[in-house]
Amino acid sequence: QLQLVESGGGLVQPGGSLTLSCAASGSTLDYYAVGWFRQAPGQERDRVSCVTSNGRTVYADAVKGRFTISRDNAKNTVDLRMNSLKPEDTAVYYCAASRECEILWWDYNYWGQGTQVAVSS
């Protein structure tokens, strides 16, 4: 079974940068779409970005131009580079894998445990 583990979360100041990593084991990510989601207290779980098995990327409007998703098939990882961070980016960030990007979050098949990102001065 595919297992996902996120890392790289932490506390950063507004305007700072942070890179999250999603490491897979048990199977290759090559044929999966991988999405990054976030959920803040009292808010819905939203998809931040997703990358298809072919390397196509999509971004939520709130993060376009600031976040970059990338995959490294040789390392079996997917990263999320977050620049120009804002307090509203504070949330628990999850990576998840599925056959395609354009499905609702609860239909993604595999999930990591989540990593906390806090943006505060």
Secondary structure, DSSP 8 states (H G I E B T S, - for coil): --EEEEE--EEE-TT--EEEEEEEESS-STTSEEEEEEE-TTS--EEEEEE-TT--EEE-GGGTTTEEEEEETTTTEEEEEE-S--GGG-EEEEEEEES-SSS-GGG--EE---EEEEE--
